Amino acid sequence: MMKALIKEFEKVVGKDNVFQDETDRATYSYDAAVLEPVLPALVLRPTSSEALGRVVALCNEHGLPLTVRGAGTNLSGGTIPKTGGVVVLTNALNRIIEINEGDLYAVVEPGVVTAKFAAAVEAKGLFYPPDPGSQAVSTLGGNVAENAGGLRGLRYGVTRDYVMGLEFFDVNGDLVKAGARTVKCVTGYNLGGLLVGSEGTLGVFDKITLKLIPMPPAKKAMMAIFSDMNKASETVSAIIAHRIVPVTLEFMDNFTIRAVEDFSHAGLPVDAAALLLIEVDGHPVQVEEDAEKVEALCRQMGAMSVRVAQDAAERDKVWEARRAALSALSRVKPTTVLEDATVPRSKIPAMIRSIEDIAREYQLTIGTFGHAGDGNLHPTILTDKRNKDEWHRVESAIDAIFDKALSLGGTLSGEHGIGLAKSRYLEKETSRGTMLYSRRIKAALDPKGILNPGKIIGE
Ligand SMILES: Cc1cc2nc3c(=O)[nH]c(=O)nc-3n(C[C@H](O)[C@H](O)[C@H](O)COP(=O)(O)OP(=O)(O)OC[C@H]3O[C@@H](n4cnc5c(N)ncnc54)[C@H](O)[C@@H]3O)c2cc1C
């Protein structure tokens, strides 16, 4: 990279925030997806809004590909830079600017860690529901750019449902303001709607206004244990069909249960064929009523037993174990491929059966867990990428999983985004017209194609 340009970047972000060493650059060459790393030419760490905007403008002036990076936990290759490009870190832009208890919103910088924000909000008796499994490290900017979901998506929705406003830099470094701090706002185009889930390809978030809600006064969690996987998956559909919407309705197959128990010693029943982890919340009377209904339904559907958490500590232990599922599975083999195929909820039993069939057909180990209540499963293939023959079968199995999900009326990604990993499948789910329309939007807003090139719609 031209020395003069590096000097320019040093002036903007400070010498200490320009990283050129190969070791530093290697740190930002990959993310949580199983894809080849790409070394960026330079890593920059702006510490102010002004510096962030100036960095974007400079990259555009010089035609330098720019990939913004929060915590790098995305599972779709969203932060793998382009060769010769720049990685821009947001971890110094980490202020919670305001938590407004009267109007129920908060304004944050993009590098704020999700769990820190949720805790700060909770300390004021308020609630920010989106809780990706990675929340201990993921950033709110990354959550918005991926439209992240989490365990509470079934009742409370996903990140998109909490974004009231966004301030972002366009490719020229001009600040664009979308949305407002009001409950209702129909002023201008819904630019926030376009930017949420845009994976860093259309603009760079500078400030995010998030909706807060009152903390539900009561909650109750339970674990339903099944000796038959089909019965567990049919119970998911039955709960929804009975018009009960728990906060959380998670599924774990036997392989995942054993891996998690080995990892977290939470007291999970390792002989169960499958588990459902369920939580209901709301007014105490309603919670009691819903919990009783769910428990009765689980038994009716064939659960061997239903354990109701007796206190908050027992409840938290179960959820911590569930959040550890991916980490636990990833200890089993060198390579972990976590998929995100999502189907209409009534199709969960069919999807789970198909994943089992696919594992058998391609002779692979697949642990399945996930947010079954919203149709979002995480079939997790445990493999070793160095084994060429097995890797070839993994690729075929991934194709088969996507084909099955689409044939059941589902979608490629419920929450992990498309990134690089799934861009080649996008047209299969949508249409040629969708691809052309999306590419026209990208070309109009980023004519040189410098904003996170290759993600979502390819190049
Ligand atoms: C163990 C584990 C569990 C997970 N569980 C869940 C889960 O339950 N639900 C879920 O949805 N996901 C989950 N994920 C995936 C991942 O954590 C989410 O996608 C998360 O939102 C990424 O946040 P991040 O800060 O790591 O973003 P990064 O990975 O750094 O970036 C993600 C995308 O956001 C863009 N981006 C980041 N900051 C900005 C910004 N300021 N402006 C514009 N674009 C920006 C990046 O360019 C990239 O395209 C999990 C991942 C792991 C490893």
PDBQT file of the ligand as one rigid body, heavy atoms in Angstrom, charges set to zero:
ROOT
HETATM    1  C1  LIG A 501     -20.570 -19.587  19.625  1.00  0.00    +0.000 C 
HETATM    2  C2  LIG A 501     -21.397 -18.759  18.686  1.00  0.00    +0.000 A 
HETATM    3  C3  LIG A 501     -22.765 -18.668  18.900  1.00  0.00    +0.000 A 
HETATM    4  C4  LIG A 501     -23.549 -17.889  18.042  1.00  0.00    +0.000 A 
HETATM    5  N1  LIG A 501     -24.886 -17.794  18.290  1.00  0.00    +0.000 NA
HETATM    6  C5  LIG A 501     -25.655 -17.026  17.496  1.00  0.00    +0.000 A 
HETATM    7  C6  LIG A 501     -27.060 -16.912  17.733  1.00  0.00    +0.000 A 
HETATM    8  O1  LIG A 501     -27.619 -17.506  18.664  1.00  0.00    +0.000 OA
HETATM    9  N2  LIG A 501     -27.771 -16.115  16.903  1.00  0.00    +0.000 N 
HETATM   10  C7  LIG A 501     -27.193 -15.439  15.865  1.00  0.00    +0.000 A 
HETATM   11  O2  LIG A 501     -27.876 -14.729  15.149  1.00  0.00    +0.000 OA
HETATM   12  N3  LIG A 501     -25.866 -15.548  15.607  1.00  0.00    +0.000 NA
HETATM   13  C8  LIG A 501     -25.096 -16.308  16.390  1.00  0.00    +0.000 A 
HETATM   14  N4  LIG A 501     -23.753 -16.414  16.135  1.00  0.00    +0.000 N 
HETATM   15  C9  LIG A 501     -23.168 -15.667  14.987  1.00  0.00    +0.000 C 
HETATM   16  C10 LIG A 501     -22.582 -14.269  15.350  1.00  0.00    +0.000 C 
HETATM   17  O3  LIG A 501     -22.204 -14.206  16.699  1.00  0.00    +0.000 OA
HETATM   18  C11 LIG A 501     -23.560 -13.151  15.021  1.00  0.00    +0.000 C 
HETATM   19  O4  LIG A 501     -23.703 -13.056  13.619  1.00  0.00    +0.000 OA
HETATM   20  C12 LIG A 501     -23.148 -11.768  15.544  1.00  0.00    +0.000 C 
HETATM   21  O5  LIG A 501     -24.158 -10.843  15.237  1.00  0.00    +0.000 OA
HETATM   22  C13 LIG A 501     -21.826 -11.259  14.988  1.00  0.00    +0.000 C 
HETATM   23  O6  LIG A 501     -21.412 -10.170  15.769  1.00  0.00    +0.000 OA
HETATM   24  P1  LIG A 501     -19.880  -9.690  15.711  1.00  0.00    +0.000 P 
HETATM   25  O7  LIG A 501     -19.733  -8.491  16.562  1.00  0.00    +0.000 OA
HETATM   26  O8  LIG A 501     -18.990 -10.817  16.005  1.00  0.00    +0.000 OA
HETATM   27  O9  LIG A 501     -19.807  -9.259  14.188  1.00  0.00    +0.000 OA
HETATM   28  P2  LIG A 501     -18.675  -9.599  13.127  1.00  0.00    +0.000 P 
HETATM   29  O10 LIG A 501     -18.572 -11.064  12.963  1.00  0.00    +0.000 OA
HETATM   30  O11 LIG A 501     -17.447  -8.855  13.450  1.00  0.00    +0.000 OA
HETATM   31  O12 LIG A 501     -19.317  -8.964  11.834  1.00  0.00    +0.000 OA
HETATM   32  C14 LIG A 501     -20.501  -9.472  11.289  1.00  0.00    +0.000 C 
HETATM   33  C15 LIG A 501     -20.906  -8.633  10.089  1.00  0.00    +0.000 C 
HETATM   34  O13 LIG A 501     -21.235  -7.344  10.538  1.00  0.00    +0.000 OA
HETATM   35  C16 LIG A 501     -20.520  -6.357   9.809  1.00  0.00    +0.000 C 
HETATM   36  N5  LIG A 501     -20.324  -5.227  10.708  1.00  0.00    +0.000 N 
HETATM   37  C17 LIG A 501     -19.804  -5.244  11.950  1.00  0.00    +0.000 A 
HETATM   38  N6  LIG A 501     -19.804  -4.005  12.477  1.00  0.00    +0.000 NA
HETATM   39  C18 LIG A 501     -20.344  -3.192  11.552  1.00  0.00    +0.000 A 
HETATM   40  C19 LIG A 501     -20.607  -1.794  11.485  1.00  0.00    +0.000 A 
HETATM   41  N7  LIG A 501     -20.277  -0.953  12.461  1.00  0.00    +0.000 N 
HETATM   42  N8  LIG A 501     -21.161  -1.307  10.341  1.00  0.00    +0.000 NA
HETATM   43  C20 LIG A 501     -21.491  -2.115   9.315  1.00  0.00    +0.000 A 
HETATM   44  N9  LIG A 501     -21.254  -3.436   9.320  1.00  0.00    +0.000 NA
HETATM   45  C21 LIG A 501     -20.690  -3.962  10.423  1.00  0.00    +0.000 A 
HETATM   46  C22 LIG A 501     -19.244  -7.061   9.385  1.00  0.00    +0.000 C 
HETATM   47  O14 LIG A 501     -18.652  -6.442   8.261  1.00  0.00    +0.000 OA
HETATM   48  C23 LIG A 501     -19.781  -8.444   9.063  1.00  0.00    +0.000 C 
HETATM   49  O15 LIG A 501     -20.337  -8.488   7.773  1.00  0.00    +0.000 OA
HETATM   50  C24 LIG A 501     -22.950 -17.211  16.957  1.00  0.00    +0.000 A 
HETATM   51  C25 LIG A 501     -21.568 -17.313  16.737  1.00  0.00    +0.000 A 
HETATM   52  C26 LIG A 501     -20.804 -18.086  17.580  1.00  0.00    +0.000 A 
HETATM   53  C27 LIG A 501     -19.331 -18.167  17.319  1.00  0.00    +0.000 C 
ENDROOT
TORSDOF 0
